[in-house]
Amino acid sequence: DDRAFIENKRKFVLCKASSGHKHALEEVFSDASIMDQMNDTKVAKEVEILNKFMRMIDSDPDKAYYGYNHVHKANEELAIDSLMVTDELFRSSDIATRKKYVQLVESVRENGGQVYL
């Protein structure tokens, strides 16, 4: 049934990449014309935050944390401006994992940080 695709056709953007691998997403998202088409989407903001994170890893790695333990510690220090969490972790079928990430997300929001799921 193609109905879902047809109903969401306006959400698709035609673009070219040098390969079909994940690393090609960076190539696509760095294309200004593609990002112009995606400006009003949730993805555009997430890509912007991810690019900011990648630049921070290069320029100031002591301020870029990833992995639960490091991020949790940064949150305790009120040092999180933006937090990105995958759906896989936030909606994990493992109850303990899901609770851990839901609590982290709620705490970051309470402390004034932005959360992107």
C-alpha positions in Angstrom: 0.0 0.0 0.0 1.6 3.3 -1.2 -0.9 5.5 0.5 1.4 6.5 3.3 4.1 7.5 0.8 1.7 9.5 -1.3 0.3 11.3 1.8 3.8 12.2 2.9 5.2 13.1 -0.5 5.9 16.7 0.5 8.2 15.4 3.3 10.7 13.8 0.8 13.6 15.7 -0.7 15.4 14.4 -3.8 19.1 14.7 -3.5 22.3 12.9 -4.6 25.1 11.4 -2.6 28.4 9.8 -3.5 27.4 6.5 -1.8 24.5 4.9 0.0 26.5 4.5 3.3 25.7 6.4 6.5 28.7 8.7 6.1 27.1 10.1 3.0 24.4 11.7 5.2 27.0 14.3 6.3 27.6 15.1 2.6 23.9 15.5 2.0 23.3 17.6 5.1 26.2 19.9 4.3 24.5 20.9 1.0 23.0 24.3 1.6 20.3 23.7 -1.1 19.1 20.6 0.6 19.1 22.3 4.0 17.1 25.1 2.6 14.4 22.6 1.6 14.5 21.1 5.0 14.6 24.3 7.1 11.1 23.9 8.6 11.6 20.3 9.7 12.7 18.8 13.0 15.6 17.1 11.1 17.1 20.4 10.2 17.5 21.5 13.8 18.8 18.1 14.8 21.4 18.2 12.0 22.4 21.7 13.1 22.9 20.4 16.7 24.8 17.4 15.5 27.1 19.5 13.3 27.7 21.8 16.3 28.6 18.7 18.4 31.0 17.4 15.7 32.7 20.8 15.5 33.0 20.9 19.3 34.6 17.5 19.3 37.2 18.9 16.9 37.8 22.3 18.5 37.0 21.7 22.2 36.7 18.0 23.0 36.5 18.6 26.8 33.0 20.1 26.3 31.6 17.4 24.0 30.3 14.4 25.9 28.7 11.2 24.8 27.8 8.0 26.5 25.5 7.8 29.4 28.0 8.0 32.2 29.7 11.1 30.9 26.5 12.8 29.9 24.9 12.0 33.3 27.9 13.6 35.1 27.7 16.7 32.9 24.0 17.0 33.8 24.9 16.8 37.5 27.2 19.8 36.8 24.4 21.6 35.0 26.7 21.7 31.9 24.3 20.5 29.2 23.0 23.0 26.6 21.8 20.4 24.1 21.1 16.7 24.5 20.5 14.3 21.6 19.0 10.8 22.5 18.1 8.1 20.0 14.6 6.7 19.9 16.2 3.3 20.4 17.4 4.3 23.9 14.5 6.6 24.8 11.9 4.0 23.9 14.0 0.9 24.8 12.1 -2.3 25.4 14.4 -2.8 28.4 12.5 -1.0 31.2 15.6 -0.1 33.2 17.3 1.5 30.2 14.2 3.4 29.2 13.7 4.8 32.7 17.3 5.8 32.9 17.1 7.9 29.7 13.6 9.3 30.5 15.0 10.5 33.8 18.0 12.0 32.1 15.9 13.8 29.5 13.5 15.2 32.2 16.4 16.4 34.3 18.2 18.1 31.4 14.9 19.9 30.6 14.4 20.9 34.2 18.0 22.3 34.2 17.3 24.4 31.1 18.8 22.3 28.5 17.3 21.5 25.1 16.5 17.9 24.3 16.3 16.4 20.8 14.8 12.9 20.4 
